[in-house]
Amino acid sequence: MRLEPLLLAALGIGVSVEVGVLRWRLLLEAYGSDRPPSLPTLTRHNLASLYFNLLPGAVGGDLFRAYRVRDAAGGLATSLLVAFVDRLCGLVGLLLLVGLGALMGTGSPDPRVSALATSAVVLTSALALAVLLAPWLPARSPRLRALLERAPGPLAALGTLRPPRSAARLLLAVASSMVTQGAVVVALVCVLRAVLPTVSIGALLPVAPWVVLLIFAPLTPMGLGQRELVFVELWGLAGVPREAALGASILYLALGLLYALAGGATFAVERLRARRDSHAKAPAANSSVNTAPDAKRNPR
């Protein structure tokens, strides 16, 4: 294998992570955050969320991110909504890439690829409408709002959420999703080219977004087994041999683990600093308490 495609794949994952931070900030501003965290702070939270995505799946990382910025978002319910809309934006961008890949690709040896592209157009239209219109539906539909008020647990809070105050930022977040997902597609193609340099990029493009979609669905811990099955079956539609697809899945897992471990190290350093700061403040508080009686006994 050549090293250059693997380095490009690692860079593609990094670009996806950083542009995802920008999309997260745009959505926080769209949903009313006057002072969202800075981009470096959000980058740190996003990196740490990759570590929590390992088990049980992508849901753990989303809950971690929502909890971390709950105060800046105006409450945990709004922060969870932002995380959910963030996922929807990513899905819309991914399915748009499926349609573009079907148009730009040189074709696949399997006719089922065109059926996948057609279904992607339908799903993209439905999800785009859901992302753009859903925040206003409870305010426009009293029946839906009453239904949400009777719903149990966190679902009841959805009826009280305000719609985004900036539709432009919401649209920009959807547009940025094509960059984040496109970077992941580039990473996947580079990994496959490292294993099988003769594979046609045009044949990979219609299938690649579907691979991204199915490997990130939280079905198994760390995607083990799920990712290998998706790689073997879907890349097979593009003419990739099974052994090459299996090798690419292991390489992609290794790259993902590097970023997840970097996120875990970031979280560990953050916790150590917080613990050190708390220990540093404790002696100062104790010394002020201990010197107060001496001052009373000996005013001089």
Helices and strands as residue ranges (DSSP letters): H 3-30, H 39-52, H 58-68, H 70-73, H 76-104, H 112-133, G 134-136, H 137-140, H 142-149, H 155-158, H 167-195, H 201-204, H 208-216, G 221-223, H 226-237, H 242-297
